[in-house]
Amino acid sequence: MTDPDHPFRRPRPAVDRTGGDETPPTTPPSALGDDPVILDPDFHQTVWTPWEQKEATGPPNTVGYADPTSPSLPPKFGVARTTIMWAFVGATLALVAALAIPPLLQTPTWRPSPLVQDLATEPGIAWSVDAGENCPAGPDEDHAIMWTTKRVWSLDLRTGRSAWSVDLPGDTETVTCLPGANRVAVTDIDRFEETVIRISLLDGSTGRRVAELPGDSTVQVIPLGPNIGLVDRSNILRAVAPGKLDEPLWSQRLPGKEGTPSPIHAEQMDDTTVQLWYSLGEEALMPVLSLVDGQAPPWSQLSLTDEQYYERLGDVVLWHRNFGQTSSIAVLDLNGRELWSLEDRDPVISGSHLYTTSMAESERRELREIDPRTGAPLNDHSYTGPFDYAFAAPQGGVAVFQAGSLMILDDQLQEQGTPLDVDYGETYEGQTLLYTGGHMFQDSNDRRTRLTAIDPAGSRILWDLSLEPGQHVQQLGRHLVVIDNGGRTIHGLRSGA
């Protein structure tokens, strides 16, 4: 077996110095070099695999204590997406918060956040490796792109091994994944001049450098579906195909005043549209663009600079708007015609179903399924109770949460079994199971939390996995992992059976 302290490195293969299928770069050789380090598929780092060896030499089969100052993840227990999004905008576009929003489009052709791979029995720690920052989306649902100031690598979420690793120059600012184009963009910045030096594009499957963009012409790279978005110093966004970087498919000036935009987060809404999130000075900007030609789609309202975001459901769009301290939600058809308004109701999208919650008598809430095109109730079924939030459950179901208890409802909004005792935190949707991940707050680091798997069909808890103070659960691709040690360690989970 390979010595874990001395990872085996394969001989470097011959590389097409022109950058393969990419337009040959005209800039000097990359600071990254052309060749990634391809790591032995049988081992990388000190990967602990208790299922493969009877006497593992790694950490014990418990989850270690974390740095008590580790930051918390925002809760996602059915919190109204309007509140989440505008808190996100008000906090200078904290891009990570946007990733905690549930999938925006519920159709078979597009799912921004994949379903979690189900864990049928109580899992254990299958592997543990050093962590870093991670891209919002990796090259596929089984790999995550991780990076530090010194290195970028592809982490196999099934095994904890790295497929490839590339050393980075010391001035690297950020790494951006372009999953539709299967590329990883590495941005090097001059911290004294605060200017971009270069952006290197790596193949997402191999780590090989395939192109390099000079910083005097490109300052940001963003994902645009199967294509790549290049932003220059004049805030012109150009869409290009991965293999034809010098041939724009379309170009569009980004809205906003003169200046350099903050890092742009691109949230693909469906197969043909993307919403961008960035700021210029004190101005928050959220334009919606067509992936086909860069124009605003017909249902995009007012100007591109309005504080707004959208959710697509079949042939309607939920339009969320912010008015200072208040907000509103209207439902539009695909031509932009307003069909109806939710007024004081909060929407919950689950599969192809639209539910709304509204206040009832004595601080109780009422949950109903409604027709997305008219807002009228689809049937006489309703659920009324003192719950705090409603949120999607697997296979189009719905669940409600209130003060530490979770109730699963069937498609007629009837209670299934009795309330389940779960920890407050994130929720994750699998093919058949629902997961709740205990969430640690800064003022409660002495509290043990847990990851719970729930069978909605029987409304029963299948298993609980205890977490130590300071640890939290995160979804990467289609896998749940435990983040530990102040974000410096990732533990992979695997069912014990």
C-alpha positions as CSV (number, residue, x, y, z in Angstrom):
1,M,0.0,0.0,0.0
2,T,1.2,3.5,-0.7
3,D,2.8,5.3,2.3
4,P,0.2,7.8,3.4
5,D,3.0,10.3,4.4
6,H,4.5,10.2,0.9
7,P,1.7,10.2,-1.7
8,F,2.6,8.5,-5.0
9,R,2.7,10.8,-8.0
10,R,2.1,9.4,-11.5
11,P,4.6,10.4,-14.2
12,R,3.3,13.6,-15.9
13,P,1.8,12.8,-19.3
14,A,2.6,14.7,-22.4
15,V,0.4,17.8,-22.6
16,D,-0.8,19.8,-25.6
17,R,0.9,23.1,-24.9
18,T,-1.7,25.0,-27.1
19,G,-4.4,24.3,-24.5
20,G,-6.2,21.5,-26.2
21,D,-9.7,22.4,-27.4
22,E,-9.4,26.0,-26.0
23,T,-8.3,29.0,-28.0
24,P,-4.5,29.1,-27.6
25,P,-3.5,31.7,-25.0
26,T,-1.4,34.6,-26.2
27,T,-0.1,35.4,-22.7
28,P,3.2,34.2,-21.1
29,P,3.3,30.8,-19.5
30,S,1.0,30.4,-16.5
31,A,2.2,30.7,-13.0
32,L,0.3,27.5,-12.3
33,G,2.2,25.5,-14.8
34,D,0.5,23.2,-17.4
35,D,0.5,19.9,-15.5
36,P,-1.6,19.1,-12.4
37,V,-0.4,16.6,-9.9
38,I,-2.4,13.5,-10.6
39,L,-2.6,11.6,-7.3
40,D,-2.6,7.8,-6.8
41,P,-6.3,6.7,-7.0
42,D,-5.6,4.2,-4.2
43,F,-4.6,6.8,-1.7
44,H,-4.3,10.5,-1.0
45,Q,-3.5,12.4,2.2
46,T,-4.2,10.4,5.3
47,V,-7.6,9.0,4.3
48,W,-9.2,6.9,7.0
49,T,-11.3,4.1,5.6
50,P,-12.6,1.9,8.5
51,W,-14.7,-0.2,6.1
52,E,-11.6,-1.2,4.2
53,Q,-9.3,-2.1,7.1
54,K,-10.1,-3.8,10.4
55,E,-7.4,-1.9,12.3
56,A,-7.6,1.7,11.1
57,T,-4.8,4.0,12.2
58,G,-6.7,7.2,11.7
59,P,-9.0,9.0,14.1
60,P,-11.4,6.9,16.2
61,N,-15.0,6.3,15.1
62,T,-16.2,9.5,16.7
63,V,-16.3,13.0,15.5
64,G,-13.7,15.3,17.1
65,Y,-14.3,18.6,18.8
66,A,-14.3,21.7,16.7
67,D,-13.0,25.2,17.1
68,P,-15.7,26.9,19.3
69,T,-15.4,30.0,17.2
70,S,-16.4,28.2,14.0
71,P,-19.0,30.2,12.1
72,S,-22.5,28.9,11.9
73,L,-24.5,28.1,8.8
74,P,-27.8,29.9,8.3
75,P,-30.9,27.8,9.3
76,K,-33.1,26.6,6.4
77,F,-36.1,25.2,8.3
78,G,-38.6,26.6,5.8
79,V,-37.7,30.2,6.5
80,A,-39.5,32.4,3.9
81,R,-37.2,32.7,1.0
82,T,-38.0,36.4,0.8
83,T,-36.5,37.0,4.2
84,I,-33.4,35.0,3.5
85,M,-32.8,36.7,0.2
86,W,-33.2,40.3,1.4
87,A,-31.0,39.6,4.4
88,F,-28.5,38.3,1.9
89,V,-28.8,41.5,-0.1
90,G,-28.6,43.7,3.0
91,A,-25.4,42.0,4.1
92,T,-23.5,43.2,1.0
93,L,-24.5,40.2,-1.0
94,A,-23.1,37.5,1.2
95,L,-22.9,35.0,-1.6
96,V,-22.9,31.9,0.5
97,A,-26.4,32.7,1.8
98,A,-27.8,32.4,-1.6
99,L,-26.7,28.8,-1.8
100,A,-28.8,27.9,1.2
101,I,-31.9,28.7,-0.7
102,P,-33.9,25.6,-1.7
103,P,-33.9,24.8,-5.4
104,L,-35.6,27.5,-7.5
105,L,-37.0,25.4,-10.3
106,Q,-38.8,22.1,-9.7
107,T,-38.7,20.5,-13.1
108,P,-37.1,17.3,-14.3
109,T,-34.7,19.2,-16.6
110,W,-33.0,21.5,-14.1
111,R,-32.1,21.1,-10.4
112,P,-29.6,23.6,-9.0
113,S,-29.2,21.6,-5.8
114,P,-29.1,17.8,-6.3
115,L,-31.0,15.5,-4.1
116,V,-29.0,14.0,-1.2
117,Q,-27.8,10.4,-1.6
118,D,-29.9,8.5,1.0
119,L,-28.2,7.0,4.0
120,A,-30.5,4.1,5.0
121,T,-28.9,3.3,8.3
122,E,-27.0,5.3,10.9
123,P,-23.7,6.4,9.2
124,G,-20.2,6.5,10.5
125,I,-17.2,8.5,9.5
126,A,-15.9,6.9,6.3
127,W,-13.0,9.2,5.6
128,S,-11.5,12.4,7.0
129,V,-9.3,14.9,5.1
130,D,-8.1,18.5,5.2
131,A,-10.6,21.0,4.0
132,G,-10.4,24.4,2.3
133,E,-12.8,26.8,0.7
134,N,-15.2,25.0,-1.8
135,C,-16.9,26.1,-4.9
136,P,-20.7,26.3,-4.8
137,A,-20.8,23.6,-7.5
138,G,-18.2,21.0,-8.5
139,P,-17.7,19.3,-11.8
140,D,-20.3,16.7,-10.9
141,E,-22.4,15.6,-8.0
142,D,-19.7,13.3,-6.6
143,H,-16.8,15.7,-6.6
144,A,-16.1,19.0,-4.9
145,I,-13.5,21.5,-5.9
146,M,-11.6,22.6,-2.8
147,W,-8.9,25.4,-2.6
148,T,-6.7,27.3,-0.2
149,T,-4.3,30.1,-1.0
150,K,-1.7,27.5,-1.9
151,R,-3.6,24.7,-3.7
152,V,-6.7,23.7,-5.6
153,W,-7.8,20.1,-5.8
154,S,-10.7,17.8,-6.8
155,L,-12.2,15.9,-3.8
156,D,-14.0,12.6,-4.5
157,L,-16.9,12.8,-2.1
158,R,-17.4,9.0,-2.2
159,T,-13.8,8.1,-1.0
160,G,-12.1,11.3,0.3
161,R,-9.4,10.9,-2.3
162,S,-8.2,13.7,-4.6
163,A,-8.3,13.1,-8.4
164,W,-5.9,16.0,-9.1
165,S,-4.1,18.8,-7.3
166,V,-2.6,22.0,-8.6
167,D,-0.3,24.3,-6.6
168,L,-1.3,28.0,-6.7
169,P,0.8,31.2,-6.7
170,G,0.7,33.1,-3.4
171,D,-1.5,36.0,-4.7
172,T,-4.5,33.8,-5.7
173,E,-7.7,35.6,-4.8
174,T,-10.4,33.1,-5.5
175,V,-11.4,29.9,-7.4
176,T,-14.7,29.8,-9.3
177,C,-16.3,26.6,-10.7
178,L,-18.0,26.6,-14.1
179,P,-19.8,23.2,-13.9
180,G,-21.7,23.5,-17.1
181,A,-18.5,24.1,-19.0
182,N,-16.5,21.6,-16.9
183,R,-13.9,24.3,-16.0
184,V,-12.3,25.7,-12.9
185,A,-11.2,29.4,-13.0
186,V,-8.3,30.5,-10.8
187,T,-8.0,34.3,-10.3
188,D,-4.6,35.7,-9.3
189,I,-4.6,39.3,-8.0
190,D,-1.9,41.8,-7.2
191,R,-2.9,42.8,-3.6
192,F,-0.8,46.0,-3.6
193,E,-2.3,47.3,-6.9
194,E,-5.7,45.5,-6.2
195,T,-5.8,44.4,-9.9
196,V,-6.3,41.0,-11.5
197,I,-3.0,39.6,-12.9
198,R,-4.5,36.6,-14.7
199,I,-7.3,34.1,-14.7
200,S,-6.3,30.5,-15.5
201,L,-8.9,28.0,-16.7
202,L,-8.4,24.4,-15.6
203,D,-10.2,21.2,-16.9
204,G,-12.6,20.2,-14.2
205,S,-11.9,16.5,-14.7
206,T,-8.1,16.5,-14.8
207,G,-6.9,19.9,-13.5
208,R,-4.9,20.5,-16.7
209,R,-4.6,24.2,-17.6
210,V,-6.4,24.7,-20.9
211,A,-6.4,28.5,-21.2
212,E,-5.2,31.7,-19.6
213,L,-6.9,35.1,-19.7
214,P,-4.8,38.3,-19.0
215,G,-6.1,40.5,-16.2
216,D,-6.0,43.6,-18.4
217,S,-8.9,42.2,-20.4
218,T,-10.8,39.9,-18.0
219,V,-11.4,40.6,-14.3
220,Q,-14.1,38.0,-13.5
221,V,-15.3,34.6,-14.9
222,I,-18.8,33.4,-14.1
223,P,-20.8,30.3,-15.1
224,L,-23.4,30.8,-17.7
225,G,-25.0,27.3,-18.2
226,P,-22.9,25.3,-20.6
227,N,-20.9,28.5,-21.5
228,I,-18.5,30.8,-19.7
229,G,-19.1,34.5,-18.8
230,L,-16.1,36.9,-19.1
231,V,-16.4,40.3,-17.4
232,D,-13.9,43.0,-18.4
233,R,-12.9,46.2,-16.8
234,S,-15.7,48.1,-18.5
235,N,-18.3,45.8,-16.9
236,I,-19.0,44.2,-20.2
237,L,-20.2,40.6,-19.9
238,R,-19.4,38.3,-22.8
239,A,-20.7,34.8,-23.1
240,V,-18.3,32.3,-24.8
241,A,-18.2,28.6,-25.5
242,P,-15.5,26.7,-23.6
243,G,-13.6,25.9,-26.8
244,K,-13.9,29.3,-28.4
245,L,-12.9,32.0,-25.9
246,D,-12.3,34.6,-28.6
247,E,-15.7,34.3,-30.3
248,P,-18.4,35.9,-28.1
249,L,-21.9,34.4,-28.4
250,W,-23.3,37.7,-27.1
251,S,-22.3,40.6,-25.0
252,Q,-24.1,42.8,-22.4
253,R,-23.1,45.7,-20.3
254,L,-23.8,44.9,-16.7
255,P,-26.2,47.4,-15.0
256,G,-24.9,49.8,-12.4
257,K,-22.7,52.8,-12.0
258,E,-19.1,53.0,-13.1
259,G,-16.7,51.0,-11.0
260,T,-15.6,47.4,-10.4
261,P,-18.4,45.0,-9.3
262,S,-18.1,42.8,-6.3
263,P,-17.6,39.1,-6.9
264,I,-20.6,38.1,-9.0
265,H,-22.7,35.1,-8.0
266,A,-24.7,33.5,-10.8
267,E,-27.8,31.5,-9.8
268,Q,-29.2,29.6,-12.8
269,M,-33.0,29.6,-12.5
270,D,-33.9,27.1,-15.3
271,D,-32.5,25.9,-18.6
272,T,-32.5,29.3,-20.3
273,T,-32.1,32.0,-17.6
274,V,-29.7,33.1,-14.9
275,Q,-29.8,35.7,-12.2
276,L,-26.7,37.6,-11.2
277,W,-26.0,39.0,-7.7
278,Y,-23.3,41.6,-7.1
279,S,-22.9,45.2,-5.8
280,L,-21.3,48.4,-7.1
281,G,-20.5,50.7,-4.2
282,E,-23.6,50.8,-2.0
283,E,-25.9,49.6,-4.8
284,A,-27.1,46.0,-4.9
285,L,-27.8,44.6,-8.3
286,M,-29.7,41.5,-9.3
287,P,-30.2,41.4,-13.1
288,V,-31.9,38.4,-14.8
289,L,-30.4,37.4,-18.2
290,S,-31.3,35.0,-20.9
291,L,-28.5,32.4,-21.5
292,V,-29.4,32.6,-25.2
293,D,-28.7,36.3,-25.9
294,G,-28.1,38.1,-22.6
295,Q,-31.4,40.0,-22.7
296,A,-33.8,40.2,-19.9
297,P,-36.6,37.5,-20.3
298,P,-40.2,38.8,-20.9
299,W,-41.2,38.1,-17.3
300,S,-38.4,40.1,-15.8
301,Q,-40.0,43.2,-14.3
302,L,-39.0,46.8,-14.4
303,S,-35.3,47.6,-14.8
304,L,-32.4,45.2,-14.3
305,T,-31.3,47.0,-11.1
306,D,-34.5,46.4,-9.0
307,E,-34.1,44.5,-5.7
308,Q,-35.9,41.4,-6.7
309,Y,-35.5,37.7,-7.2
310,Y,-37.6,35.0,-8.9
311,E,-38.7,31.4,-8.5
312,R,-39.8,29.4,-11.5
313,L,-42.6,26.8,-11.1
314,G,-43.8,25.3,-14.4
315,D,-45.4,28.0,-16.5
316,V,-45.4,30.7,-13.8
317,V,-42.8,32.8,-12.0
318,L,-42.9,33.9,-8.4
319,W,-41.7,37.5,-8.3
320,H,-40.2,38.6,-4.9
321,R,-39.7,42.4,-4.4
322,N,-38.3,44.5,-1.7
323,F,-39.7,47.8,-0.6
324,G,-37.3,49.0,2.2
325,Q,-38.8,47.4,5.3
326,T,-41.5,45.5,3.5
327,S,-41.7,43.0,0.6
328,S,-44.3,41.5,-1.7
329,I,-44.7,38.4,-3.9
330,A,-46.6,38.3,-7.1
331,V,-47.1,35.5,-9.6
332,L,-46.4,36.2,-13.2
333,D,-47.0,34.2,-16.4
334,L,-44.0,33.8,-18.8
335,N,-44.9,37.0,-20.7
336,G,-44.7,39.0,-17.5
337,R,-48.4,39.5,-16.9
338,E,-49.3,39.5,-13.2
339,L,-51.8,36.8,-12.4
340,W,-52.3,37.3,-8.7
341,S,-50.5,38.4,-5.5
342,L,-49.7,36.4,-2.4
343,E,-50.2,39.4,-0.2
344,D,-49.8,38.1,3.4
345,R,-49.2,34.5,2.4
346,D,-45.8,32.7,2.3
347,P,-45.1,30.3,-0.6
348,V,-43.7,26.8,-0.2
349,I,-42.7,25.0,-3.4
350,S,-42.5,21.2,-3.2
351,G,-42.1,19.3,-6.5
352,S,-44.8,20.6,-8.8
353,H,-47.0,21.7,-5.9
354,L,-47.4,25.2,-4.5
355,Y,-48.5,25.6,-0.9
356,T,-49.1,28.8,1.0
357,T,-49.1,29.6,4.7
358,S,-51.1,32.4,6.2
359,M,-51.9,33.5,9.7
360,A,-55.1,32.1,11.3
361,E,-56.7,32.7,14.6
362,S,-54.8,32.7,17.9
363,E,-51.3,32.9,16.4
364,R,-52.0,29.7,14.4
365,R,-51.1,29.3,10.7
366,E,-53.0,27.7,7.9
367,L,-51.4,25.7,5.1
368,R,-53.2,25.0,1.8
369,E,-52.3,23.8,-1.7
370,I,-53.2,26.3,-4.3
371,D,-53.4,26.6,-8.1
372,P,-50.2,28.4,-9.2
373,R,-52.0,30.2,-12.0
374,T,-55.0,31.5,-10.0
375,G,-54.0,31.4,-6.3
376,A,-57.3,29.6,-5.6
377,P,-57.3,26.5,-3.3
378,L,-57.1,23.3,-5.3
379,N,-59.2,21.4,-2.8
380,D,-60.7,21.6,0.7
381,H,-57.6,20.1,2.4
382,S,-55.9,22.3,4.9
383,Y,-53.7,22.1,8.0
384,T,-53.9,24.6,10.8
385,G,-51.6,24.7,13.8
386,P,-49.1,26.8,15.8
387,F,-46.2,26.0,13.5
388,D,-43.3,28.3,12.7
389,Y,-42.4,27.2,9.2
390,A,-43.5,24.9,6.4
391,F,-41.0,23.4,3.9
392,A,-40.7,20.9,1.2
393,A,-40.3,17.2,1.9
394,P,-39.3,14.4,-0.6
395,Q,-41.5,13.5,-3.5
396,G,-43.6,16.6,-3.4
397,G,-44.5,16.3,0.3
398,V,-44.6,19.0,3.0
399,A,-43.6,19.3,6.6
400,V,-44.1,21.8,9.4
401,F,-41.8,22.7,12.2
402,Q,-42.5,24.3,15.6
403,A,-40.4,24.6,18.7
404,G,-38.2,21.5,18.3
405,S,-40.8,19.3,16.8
406,L,-41.4,18.3,13.1
407,M,-44.7,17.0,11.7
408,I,-44.9,15.3,8.3
409,L,-48.1,15.9,6.3
410,D,-49.5,13.7,3.5
411,D,-50.7,15.0,0.1
412,Q,-54.1,15.8,1.8
413,L,-52.3,17.8,4.5
414,Q,-53.2,15.2,7.2
415,E,-50.8,14.5,10.0
416,Q,-48.7,11.4,9.7
417,G,-48.0,9.9,13.1
418,T,-46.9,12.0,16.0
419,P,-44.6,15.0,16.1
420,L,-40.9,14.1,15.8
421,D,-38.2,15.6,18.1
422,V,-35.5,17.1,16.0
423,D,-32.8,19.7,16.3
424,Y,-33.3,23.1,14.7
425,G,-31.1,23.5,11.7
426,E,-30.7,22.9,7.9
427,T,-33.0,20.5,6.1
428,Y,-31.8,18.3,3.2
429,E,-34.0,16.4,0.7
430,G,-33.1,12.9,-0.5
431,Q,-34.9,10.7,-2.9
432,T,-37.0,9.1,-0.2
433,L,-35.7,10.5,3.1
434,L,-35.7,13.9,4.8
435,Y,-32.7,15.0,6.8
436,T,-32.3,17.6,9.5
437,G,-28.9,18.8,10.5
438,G,-28.3,20.2,14.0
439,H,-27.1,23.7,13.9
440,M,-24.6,25.3,16.3
441,F,-24.9,28.9,17.3
442,Q,-22.1,31.0,18.7
443,D,-23.7,31.2,22.2
444,S,-24.4,27.5,22.6
445,N,-21.1,25.7,21.8
446,D,-21.7,23.4,24.8
447,R,-24.8,21.8,23.2
448,R,-24.5,18.5,21.4
449,T,-26.4,18.4,18.1
450,R,-27.3,15.7,15.7
451,L,-28.1,14.7,12.1
452,T,-31.4,13.0,11.8
453,A,-32.9,10.9,9.0
454,I,-36.7,10.8,8.7
455,D,-38.9,8.5,6.7
456,P,-41.7,10.8,5.6
457,A,-43.9,7.8,4.4
458,G,-44.0,6.4,8.0
459,S,-43.3,9.7,9.8
460,R,-40.6,8.1,11.9
461,I,-36.9,8.7,12.7
462,L,-34.7,6.1,11.2
463,W,-31.5,7.1,12.9
464,D,-29.7,9.9,14.7
465,L,-26.0,10.8,14.4
466,S,-24.6,12.8,17.3
467,L,-22.3,15.7,16.5
468,E,-19.9,17.4,18.8
469,P,-20.1,21.1,19.7
470,G,-18.9,23.3,16.9
471,Q,-19.5,20.7,14.1
472,H,-22.1,21.2,11.4
473,V,-23.4,19.3,8.4
474,Q,-23.1,20.6,4.9
475,Q,-24.2,19.4,1.5
476,L,-21.6,19.1,-1.2
477,G,-22.8,17.7,-4.5
478,R,-25.3,14.9,-3.6
479,H,-23.4,14.0,-0.4
480,L,-23.7,15.1,3.3
481,V,-20.5,15.8,5.0
482,V,-19.5,17.0,8.5
483,I,-17.4,20.1,8.8
484,D,-15.1,20.2,11.8
485,N,-12.0,21.9,13.3
486,G,-13.1,25.4,12.5
487,G,-13.8,24.5,8.9
488,R,-10.4,22.8,8.4
489,T,-11.5,19.2,8.3
490,I,-14.2,17.3,6.3
491,H,-15.6,14.0,7.4
492,G,-17.4,11.9,4.8
493,L,-20.4,9.8,5.9
494,R,-21.3,6.3,4.9
495,S,-24.1,3.9,6.1
496,G,-22.9,1.2,8.4
497,A,-24.8,-1.6,6.6
